[in-house]
Amino acid sequence: RPRIALLDARERGLDEAGLRAWARAYPPAAGAACVSRSYRWPYALVAWGAAARVGVDLERLEPLDRGFAESICTPDERAALGARFDDPALVASLWCGKEALAKALGDPLAHDPRRLQAPLLWPRGEAGIGEAGTWRAEALDGVPDGHVGWLCWRVPPDRPAADAPDRSAAGDRHKVDSTPDRASGGAEALPIAA
């Protein structure tokens, strides 16, 4: 399963460049097969794992133009969400999930959000189940107030049970713990269509 950590630049008195350097050098993620990062000052999310692909995104809840919301959606998403485009939390979550998925796919700039199905709408947080493996997505609990976070990862076909999210304690959302881990010099890391 992917692991994830929330870093807070204020704990170390870092500026934005220092936060980015800390996230890039985060010790527990060193040597991982795949690492993804997202930055919203003063926070960074770092996700890593043995899975071939992982993506994470963190967005601040801000009022967004309805035109922006409609421009990032597939036609099916526009139909399903209808008048709910006026809800900033919904739009931020929709965008954040698509960004996490695009990062997991390899290059967020290479993927048009109008062609990606939002993980927010995936049944049971899964998509693309088949010979190539399964994509999983989780909205993140424990992100700072006023933010939304998403994690996406691919489970190879030979490991679906081992990489399934543990929902026994956290319900349908993955809990992010930002308690400092003094040994690693950062936040505590927790485990957590295409």
Buried (B, 14 or more C-beta within 10 A) or exposed (E): BBBBBBBBBEEEEBEEEEBBEBBEEBEBBEEBEBBBBBBBEBBBBBBBBBBBBBBBBBBBBEEBEEEEBBEBBBEEBBEEBEEEBEBBEBBBBBBBBBBBBBBBBEEBEEBEBBEBBBBBBBEEBBBBBEEEBBBBBBBBBBBBEEBBBBBBBBBBEEBBEEBBBEEEEBEEBBBBBBEBBEEBBBBBBBEBBB
